[in-house]
Amino acid sequence: MPITNQHVNEHAFLQQLYADPYFPDHVLDKGRTILLKLCERIEAEQPEDLSALYVLTEAATEQFNLLEAEFEAAGSEIETVAREEIGEDFWFVASAYGFPDADAEKLIAARDW
């Protein structure tokens, strides 16, 4: 399903991480895909409130949790810079879909990184 939100289509997800060679592009590509699939789910399911949005972001966060092993296998990890960049992209998604009051921590509350 193509994403229809123009702000999302113009956004460079994980941009700061792609610019840093410490973070492997092939793993970042998977993270970018997780974020884009989150956008697709939001467009398809159209959550009516923050609680419904948090259910969707929890599932996406759990997918990022699974990427931690891939980062480690590539000699990297989801550390402070990565946590902040990923969290900012989750908040960007929430805001782009009409939830600017979303709690940044609740969006990624399921994280173990």
Secondary structure as GFF3:
##gff-version 3
##sequence-region A 1 113
A	DSSP	alpha_helix	6	10	.	.	.	ID=ss1
A	DSSP	alpha_helix	15	18	.	.	.	ID=ss2
A	DSSP	alpha_helix	25	45	.	.	.	ID=ss3
A	DSSP	alpha_helix	50	73	.	.	.	ID=ss4
A	DSSP	alpha_helix	80	96	.	.	.	ID=ss5
A	DSSP	alpha_helix	104	107	.	.	.	ID=ss6
###
